[in-house]
Amino acid sequence: MSLEKVLKSFMPMSETAYYILLSLTEPRHGYGIIQHVDKITNKRIKLGSGTVYGTLTKMHKSGVITIYSDEDRKTVYEITYIGKTLITAEINRIKELYDNGIKYEGDFYEEGD
């Protein structure tokens, strides 16, 4: 799938997809991704295995991730160049949201509120 189609298909990203890709700073298997997301979100996000493997399958078919190794019923996934481009674009989108929120948040507060 082309980069343009991937960006249109995945952006804006769900938190699930975002944290799955964010977890692939190194190759990980599905359960390792679940554990990593649990850790980096301070247990705020609890990913179910069905959700993770469904998202991984979609990402693999789209070329966002690839299979690093597949042994003993443990498939290890790795992010591709397209996946790195996608997560970088999403991080930049989130930064813009944050910056604009900070810029305008004071406009919602009036004296006496």
Disulfide bonds with the S-S distance in Angstrom:
none
